Amino acid sequence: MGIRRRDVASATVIAAAVTVAATVPARAQTKNESTWDLIKRTGQVRMGIFEYSPYFMRDKASGEWVGAMVDMGKDIANELKVKFVPVEVGGFAESVLSLQSGKVDMNFALQATPLRATAIDFAGPIYWIEWVTVNNPKFNGKVWADYNKEGVKVAVMTGTSDELLLRKMAPKATRVEFKTAAEIALAVSSGRADAFTTTVLNSMVAKAKNPGLGDFVNPTPRVALPGYIGLRLEDDARWQKFLNRWAEWNILLGHNEARMKAALAREGLEIPSTVSFQPN
């Protein structure tokens, strides 16, 4: 029996499609595939990480990533019975792009700013955290009004909520932006900046590593913001719904607060009794 030409053509098209599919990496996300379906298909969940103690730290002995957010990410993977995959990204400044490009499935420790909410989605909150300041030894700031003066130089990390909070609490201050926490600590200890503002966790780590820094201050009025998980914007809400319930469960039972304190303990630091990671 003869084979018709269109049957041969159809067979050729099918064979070509199979060949192309076989060459596409298993991790690649198809055009209309949701993050939830991607995680289930590949059996892994990817979280963005970078050196930022005590959230993300590379263990000096094992070379593995540890930290409060890493512990949370591993627990999420365990709940889903999938593999936890840390993916290095370029700090908080890359949080939006790494999600939009499909490089990661979630980014932790983000503030849900109105501008970010136009580009990515959020789940949580996963904790609440207070913003503080650390002074140069020659600068004696105590309240936000002390920093809210022309000529007072306050260092912040580019692309973080530290910058947004400083604009709100001390708009007259001169912002000095840096890419890393190490650069900020050096600028303040050397006198190139009068102080820096960041979360209570990051400030404690910086103080412990840099004896040349001055006072750790809880300026009034005290300011605390919730931390969220950043996600891709998509119609399928299953991934967001799962993370919302995970966040609610873990924050109310105190699991995430315990993870934050454990991360500080790894650095040899004990959190002050006045500090809480729960909503007041």
Salt bridges, closest charged atoms under 4 A:
ASP7 OD2 - ARG4 NE 3.36
GLU33 OE2 - ARG41 NE 2.74
ASP37 OD1 - ARG238 NH2 2.87
ASP71 OD2 - ARG266 NH2 3.03
ASP75 OD2 - ARG259 NH2 3.55
GLU88 OE2 - ARG58 NH2 2.74
GLU94 OE2 - LYS103 NZ 3.57
ASP105 OD2 - ARG27 NH2 3.22
ASP105 OD1 - ARG46 NH2 2.84
ASP105 OD1 - ARG232 NH2 3.31
GLU130 OE2 - ARG222 NE 2.60
GLU163 OE2 - ARG167 NH2 2.91
ASP215 OD2 - LYS142 NZ 3.64
ASP236 OD2 - ARG238 NH2 2.66
GLU248 OE1 - ARG245 NE 3.34
GLU257 OE2 - LYS261 NZ 3.73
GLU267 OE1 - LYS209 NZ 3.95
